[in-house]
Amino acid sequence: MSVAFVFPGQGAQTIGMGKALADAYPAARAVFDEVDAALGESLSTLIWEGDQDTLTLTLNAQPALMATSMAVMRALEAEGVTIDKASFVAGHSLGEYSALCAAGALSVADTARLLRTRGQAMQEAVPVGVGAMAALLGLDFDTVTEVAQEAAQGEVCAAANDNDPGQVVVSGHKAAVERAVDLAKAKGAKRAVLLPVSAPFHCSLMAPAAEVMQEALSGVTFNAPAVPLVANVTAQAGSDPDELRAQLVAQVTGSVRWRESVTYMAGQGVTEIWEIGAGKALSGMVRRIDRSIACRAVGTPDDVKAALDG
């Protein structure tokens, strides 16, 4: 049996996530303490006692989700399950940072600061209201790519997230994305809906944020990960620190090739995927991509115990 550990992206955040882990495992609590110290504020208070809208702000959600994923990893390690149980790691968008942190490529403190910077840069790259994203359900990636090209009309509209065979997200200028929604419905999409996001992620409008991240990433220590990372922008595994650093920059404007990433891991013999952190969104995607892969969401002390028994 070959296992991959995958790490969730934005949208999985909920008030209270990770609290039970922090209460049950001192090593998990230490992660939240380390993130608080790195950011110079009590992000953990926001995560456990705060307001959902404030937590959902990009600059908060990104480090908060990473902290929760790393708390799960520390709980697993406390029970004897280390990163080398996995053949690969992968993460959806910001989850790629969590994956690299879990594999030892980046420290928790550096990852928290990078994600705070990333969240701010992505939010500031495009004025609120100028961009949008929409989920198109029931159309394949090639069809959505054609829809995006037709909808652009001189503006930006691109396939941003290839999540699974029936769910592709487009991103770009608001009017272009709205045109894509109408075109997708005309082409037989089951659903086409604008997403409640604050910026058009993973398209060329994010170029200013990519520049910020290139500078930020150049200033941190980047080790070779203990386990190869399947990168969003290549859907291939790699361990070279310079390549991984460049891929994190490219990822800001590039598509999240999640469907291809899961297919790649299955082709490399992965038979089980553990979703490390908040929520179960990636497990749902994996099941729709390849039903032969067993999925396990690990986000609570009970989940950790079940993983040990399973």
Phi, psi and omega in degrees: 000130178246130185246143169241143174258126179238154191231130188288160177251193184299144183111340181274351188291137175217148176296132180098353183297136178083351184294314180298323177296315180297325179287328185271333186229114177305325180293328177288317177300323181299328177298312180296322177298319181294320178294317177302315181294320182295324183268348180071028179202165181268078176298328181298325177297318177297316183297320189265334187228002191271200184258133184302319181297322179290320178296326184286342175307134187308319184289341176265317185299322186295305177293331181294317179292322176297316181301318180294318178298317181290329175297320176297316179300317180294325176294316177299317180298322179297335178263007175096005178261108183257169185300333182286000168293333183272143173277329179216158164238153176204157178214151181270110180058246181301336178300340177296325176293317177300318180298316180292323177295315179300326181273004175084009180285328181229150175283160178299316182296314179297320181296318179299315181292321178298318182288327174296316177297316181298314181299316179295316183294321180291323179292322185276348184295327184225127178303143179304133178097344181278324183247171178200166172225152178217142175266126178250116186253135176096005175240146179279172188298317182297319179294318179295324177299318177295318178301315181297318180296319180290326183283337188301309179048048179089350175258181178268129170207120186218153172287114189262318182232115173265086192280312179200177188302338182240014181219110176233137180255133174254154185216148177157205177298143187304313182296321180293319179294321176297322175296321179297322177300314180295317180296320181297318178298320180294332180269007173098016177300140178293319176212151175213109188227140173292142182263147179280068180245159187265355181200159180273086185288158172057043169215176187295343176295344180273008182306320177300324178290325178297321178296318179299316183289329177299316179291316182296317182290332180291343184261006181243154175287128184235110180267162171292131180293149179293337181228138181300143176262131171271110191279144178304317190276344181245337187056033178227159181271144177205161180224359182284120185303320181294320177294318180296321178298315179295324180292326177294326176291312181297330183296333182298320180256348186270167179285145172273106186269064188289316180303313180293326180296316179293318178298321178298313182297321177298320179294337177269008175099005179291127180245350182216139178236130175255124176269112190261107178132211186279140171080183182224020185298317183292325178299319177297317178297315182300317181298324180284338179277315185207102185290349180282346179273126175283139182241144178219121175269126182239104183219353183226167175302322177298320178297320180298313179298318180298323179295323179293321182283331188278000000 
